[in-house]
Amino acid sequence: MLRSLVLFTVSVESQFWATHGLTLPDGSREAAHGHNWNVIAEVSGERLNSMGLVMDFRQLREMIAEIVAELRDTPLEQVGYFRRNNPSAENVARYIYEKLETKLPKDLGLESVSVTEEAGCSAKYGR
């Protein structure tokens, strides 16, 4: 009988304010508008450390804070990544995921990053 892998998962939330305007299929751009973006990152591990933690919430929060600091109070189109990629919620989630994944200890996995641009409108990138 196969057993599925059991993981511990923790999540941390962060917020930042930024504007964006999507490039539409015809090449035009929608009007720039702002959001108070909400970010949730989920990190998992097979084992707990000596303190009984997957990882310290404060450490994870600091990692996310470094990443979103690049986006805070900024038109997203001015960030290099979003000059090449439409600044959609999906791409914001992927951007944060890819940056955060490189910062995590090797024995932990980044499950997902969810981004909400307004109530009821969110995107998730990850496993």
C-alpha positions as CSV (number, residue, x, y, z in Angstrom):
1,M,0.0,0.0,0.0
2,L,1.4,3.4,-1.0
3,R,1.3,6.1,1.7
4,S,1.1,9.7,0.8
5,L,3.7,12.1,2.1
6,V,2.5,14.0,5.2
7,L,3.8,17.5,5.5
8,F,3.5,20.3,8.0
9,T,2.5,23.6,6.3
10,V,2.7,27.2,7.6
11,S,1.5,30.3,6.0
12,V,2.2,34.0,6.3
13,E,0.3,37.0,5.0
14,S,1.6,40.3,3.8
15,Q,0.2,43.4,2.1
16,F,1.4,46.1,-0.2
17,W,-0.1,48.8,-2.3
18,A,0.7,49.2,-6.0
19,T,-0.8,50.2,-9.2
20,H,-1.0,48.3,-12.5
21,G,-2.7,48.5,-15.9
22,L,-2.9,45.4,-18.0
23,T,-1.9,45.3,-21.6
24,L,-5.0,44.1,-23.5
25,P,-4.9,41.6,-26.5
26,D,-5.1,44.4,-29.0
27,G,-2.0,46.1,-27.5
28,S,-3.9,48.9,-25.7
29,R,-3.4,49.3,-22.0
30,E,-6.2,49.5,-19.4
31,A,-6.2,52.6,-17.2
32,A,-3.7,52.4,-14.3
33,H,-5.4,51.7,-11.0
34,G,-4.3,50.7,-7.5
35,H,-4.9,47.8,-5.3
36,N,-4.0,46.9,-1.7
37,W,-2.5,43.6,-2.7
38,N,-2.8,40.7,-0.1
39,V,-0.1,38.0,-0.3
40,I,-0.3,34.5,1.3
41,A,2.7,32.2,1.1
42,E,2.5,28.6,2.2
43,V,5.7,26.7,3.1
44,S,5.9,23.0,4.0
45,G,8.4,20.6,5.4
46,E,8.4,16.9,6.4
47,R,10.0,17.5,9.8
48,L,9.8,20.1,12.5
49,N,13.0,21.8,13.7
50,S,14.3,21.5,17.3
51,M,11.8,24.2,18.3
52,G,8.9,22.3,16.9
53,L,8.5,24.6,13.9
54,V,8.5,24.2,10.1
55,M,10.2,27.6,10.1
56,D,9.9,30.8,12.2
57,F,6.9,32.9,11.1
58,R,9.0,36.1,11.6
59,Q,11.8,34.8,9.3
60,L,9.3,33.9,6.6
61,R,7.5,37.3,7.0
62,E,10.9,39.1,6.6
63,M,11.7,37.2,3.4
64,I,8.3,38.2,1.9
65,A,8.7,41.8,3.1
66,E,12.0,42.0,1.2
67,I,10.3,40.9,-2.0
68,V,7.2,43.0,-1.7
69,A,9.3,46.1,-0.8
70,E,10.4,46.1,-4.5
71,L,6.7,46.4,-5.5
72,R,5.3,48.7,-2.7
73,D,4.0,52.1,-3.8
74,T,5.1,51.4,-7.4
75,P,3.5,51.2,-10.8
76,L,4.2,47.5,-11.4
77,E,5.0,48.2,-15.1
78,Q,8.2,50.0,-13.9
79,V,9.5,46.8,-12.3
80,G,11.8,45.0,-14.9
81,Y,9.9,41.7,-14.6
82,F,6.6,43.4,-15.5
83,R,8.1,45.1,-18.5
84,R,8.3,41.6,-20.0
85,N,5.2,40.1,-18.3
86,N,1.8,41.6,-18.0
87,P,1.3,42.8,-14.4
88,S,-1.7,40.4,-13.8
89,A,-2.4,39.0,-10.4
90,E,-1.3,35.6,-11.8
91,N,2.1,37.1,-12.7
92,V,2.4,38.9,-9.4
93,A,1.9,35.6,-7.6
94,R,4.5,33.9,-9.9
95,Y,7.0,36.8,-9.4
96,I,6.8,36.5,-5.6
97,Y,6.9,32.7,-5.7
98,E,10.0,32.6,-7.8
99,K,11.8,35.1,-5.6
100,L,10.7,33.5,-2.3
101,E,11.6,30.0,-3.4
102,T,15.3,31.0,-3.8
103,K,15.4,32.3,-0.2
104,L,14.0,29.3,1.6
105,P,16.2,26.6,3.3
106,K,16.7,23.6,1.0
107,D,14.8,21.2,3.2
108,L,11.6,23.3,2.9
109,G,9.2,23.5,0.0
110,L,7.2,26.5,-1.2
111,E,3.7,25.2,-1.7
112,S,2.1,28.3,-3.2
113,V,1.8,32.0,-3.2
114,S,-1.7,33.5,-3.5
115,V,-2.3,37.1,-4.4
116,T,-5.6,39.0,-3.9
117,E,-6.0,42.3,-5.6
118,E,-9.5,42.9,-4.2
119,A,-12.1,40.9,-2.3
120,G,-13.1,37.9,-4.3
121,C,-10.4,38.3,-6.9
122,S,-7.3,36.2,-6.3
123,A,-4.7,34.2,-8.2
124,K,-2.5,31.4,-6.9
125,Y,0.8,30.1,-8.2
126,G,2.4,26.9,-6.9
127,R,2.0,23.2,-6.6
